[in-house]
Amino acid sequence: MRNSLSWLFRNPGFQEILNYISESVIIFDSTPRVVMMNKASCEMINSKFNAWIGKTPDEYLETGDVDRSILKIAIKNKKETSGMIYNREGKEFLTKCRPFFNADGSLQFAVSTTMSLNELNALKVRLQKERRQTEKYKQENEHLRKYIMLANEHIFQNQGMHEMMSFVKKVAPLDCTILIMGESGVGKEVLAKAVHANSSRRRMPFIPVTIPAIPENLLEAEIFGYEQGAFTGSKRGGKPGMFEMAQGGTLFLDEVGDIPLNVQVKILRAIENQEVMRLGGTRSIKLDVRIISATNKNMHDEIKNGHFREDLYYRLNVVPFIISPLRERRNVIIPLSLSFLEEYNSKYELNKRFSDSALHALSSYNWPGNIRELKNVVERLSVLTDQQIITDSNVRAVIKGADHLPIPVGRHEANADKNEITKSIISEYEDYELSQILEALKQAKGRKNKAAQILGISRSTLYNKLKRQEPV
């Protein structure tokens, strides 16, 4: 037998290779006796290195190091065999043993590999976590694909939205720090995601942190992480902070004006030094993170009143961008409404449409909740409206403060110009939409399924759009 394995013994580096393997590896000769084992094997039986060398399965079973031998079963069955074993501490292991035989049926040698079930379970948990994270990124990317990376979409060709996309294209590749300012609901996080999605960091995490949503006494631990035992109630094993989770990607600090002063100091230090230290930790963690922040506050007033550090403000405000409220960008209300309705038609398998009067009502409202409120209203209209056509009366029933809306009924003359503008916008949108459909059909060589994939819409949505273009 030693001759058949002589190549192992002639190669002194083979033992070193075995010791690099995290699983237990044991090699038996034809006796069968253990002729080689790695360090992981000794850790499994909690014994000295090479403790089993020269022993047969019966001999090492007598030591009580393990409760049974899978090798004996494998030799009896003359095939690779797997099974569970326990060591003297009661830890459970999965063992796989493969015997090799000579032409006459006698044992030539055997190899046994063993892995701790704790390691297997930990691996399973990690894989599940990574799978969930991957799915999250896929969903986020799908969302971004539909609503952010819209360089060719109609709603971003309008004045105001086009300005936003120009900003994204300009700053996304530069990896600079950005401060986005604007009222709640104007789409600050959407813009931050657009910058991330168009940057070199797009394949890495985008980690949003909504400051007011985290209790003040936990904010520091959530942002910077903590080691085990850092404070009462801390998680066993500690926890990475948001900075660490965003490693290689983008950290989005939403409502940054609400950060307490004591935490502002540490965030400033993290940005300047490009490193963080967990609560209770003793070592610094190097960072490779892009910072994008957002606020709905007047930061100059916050600094003047002593609520925000001026040095941190200048660190965050390298490149500023102000998103105007929706009431100041009325030309995008109708395209956004049509886009949102298309989304919910696809989501709920509907075929709802806005009347001209409904679009006029939507564009006349002041939208104090901005784009977030508009999207919410469109979803409610798509779900609650019984008819296929959504009218201005449906809009009035859903929007709070409907008395601020004009009443077009009986005032056609007064509103004629406004209605003409509305129809012009709708016509422009439909012409653009048709050109996109025709281009997709051309690329797909007339195959509607393929064209729908190119457009990023469902097949039924494409059919509905084509049906609308048919002459009455």
Secondary structure, 3 states (H helix, E strand, C coil): CCCCCHHHHCCCHHHHHHHHCCCEEEEECCCCCEEEECHHHHHHHCCCCCCCCCCCHHHHHHCCCECCCHHHHHHHHCCCEEEEEEECCCCEEEEEEEEEECCCCCEEEEEEEEEEHHHHHHHHHHHHHHHHHHHHHHHHHHHHHHHCCCCCCHHHCCCCHHHHHHHHHHHHHHCCCEEEECCCCCCHHHHHHHHHHCCCCCCCCEEEEEHHHCCHHHHHHHHHEECCCCCCCCCCCCEECHHHHCCCCEEEEECHHHCCHHHHHHHHHHHHHCEECCECCCCCEECCCEEEEEECCCHHHHHHCCCCCHHHHHHHCCEEEECCCHHHCHHHHHHHHHHHHHHHHHHHCCCCEECHHHHHHHHHCCCCCHHHHHHHHHHHHHHHCCCCEECHHHHHHHCCCHHHCCCCCCCCCCCHHHHHHHHHHHHHHHHHHHHHHHHHHHHCCCCHHHHHHHHCCCHHHHHHHHHHHCCC
